[in-house]
Amino acid sequence: CHGSPRKMNEFLWESTTPAHFLEKLCRDHQADIICATHTGIHWQVELPGDQHFANVGVIGRPENDGQTHVGYMILEVDPRPVFRYIPVEYDYRRLAREMQEEKLPEEFVETVLTGWWTTCLEILPAKERIRGKF
């Protein structure tokens, strides 16, 4: 899901989302595993009762860590769930040129070129903010 199963624009951060809330989401949606995105920073947690939550990363922009790659997760269940984060290298310079040609905001281009977020910093909790440049 994008965001969370209850709201597509909900941010679920590793540092501020309590386990009991993730357990409730699993219960409410009768799910053993929930895979979400929206924050752009991957993480996962195993919950009591053999339930799992994963924020799977994002292909659309780097993770605010100074790296230019993007990434996604693969979930394998055999017999237990295993989440593997897969970084994806791509021609980020070409993407930046194309973004500039389309006259997208320079802040977005800078994020692609540097791996550091330049927008939406106000939404980052303290733990996620300190891993960034700004």
N, C-alpha and C positions, 0 to 999 in steps of 0.2 A: 504494500500500500504506500501511498505517498502521504507523508505526515504520520498519521496513525489510523487505525481502523475506525476511529470515531470522528476524526476531523482531518481533512486532507492538508490543511495548513498548520497542523500542530507540530511543534518542534519537540522532539524527544532527545535530550542531550544525555550523554553518559553520566556526567557529573551531577545532574539535577533531577533525573527521573528516577524516583524510588522504585525498588523492586516490587513492592506491594502494588503499585499502580500498574506495572507491566503484567503482574500476575492477574490483576483484575481485567485488563484488556484481553488476556488469553482466555480467562473464564467467560467473560461477556460475549466473546466471539467464537467460543468453543474451538480454540486453536491450541495445538501443542507448540507450534512455531509461528512467530510473526516476523516477517521481513518488511522493513520500512525504509524510507529514505527521507529527504527533505532537508536535513541538516548539512549534508555533504561531507560528514566525517563518519567514517565507519567504526563500528564497535559492536560487540555482542556480549550477551550475558546468559548464563544458564540459571534458570529459576527453579524453585522447589517444585516437586511433582513432575520432573522431567519436561518442563516447558522451557522454551528458548525465545529470546528476542534478539534480533539483529538489525542494526542500522547499516545498510549495505553499501554505503558510499554513494558516489554520483559520477556519472560520465561527463556531466556538463561543465565542471570546473575543478581545479585542484583543491586539496584538503586544507589549505591555509597552513602549510608546513614548509614552504619554500621549495617544494618539489613541483615540477611541472606536469608530472604524470597524473592521470585520473585513474579510477578503478571501479571494480565491482566485486561482488562476492559470489562464490559458488557454494551451494548447499548440497552436501552428500549425506544420505541417510543409509548407513550400512554397518551395523544395525542402529547405531546412535548418530544423531546429527553432528556433522562436522562442517564448520564454516571456514572457507578459505578466501582470503582477500587477494584479488588478482590486480596488481598495478598494470596499467596500460600506458605504454609510451606511444606517443603520436607526434605528428609534425605540428607542434604548438606554435611555432613561428609562422607557419602557413596560415593556421587558424587566426592568429593575431592580425596578419595582413588582410585576410578576408573580412574580419570584423571591422578593421579600419576602413576598408573599401566600402563597406555597408554603412559606415558612419555610426557605428555603435559607440556608446560612451567609452572614453579612454580608460576609465576606472575598470571596466570589464576586460579591456585589452591588457592592461597592466597585470591583472590577476592571472590571466593565461600565461603571460611572459615570465612572471616571477614566482608563481605558486603561492603568493600571499594575497589574502582577501583585502580588497580596498573599499568594499561596500558591505553593508549589513553587519558591521562590527558590533553595533549596539545590541544585537540579539544574542551574542555569544556570552555564555556564563563564564565566570572567572577562570575555571580550569581550561576550558577550550580557548579562551582568549590568550592565555599566557603562552600557548604553543605558537601563536602567531607573531608577526613582526610589529604590529601596531597595537 
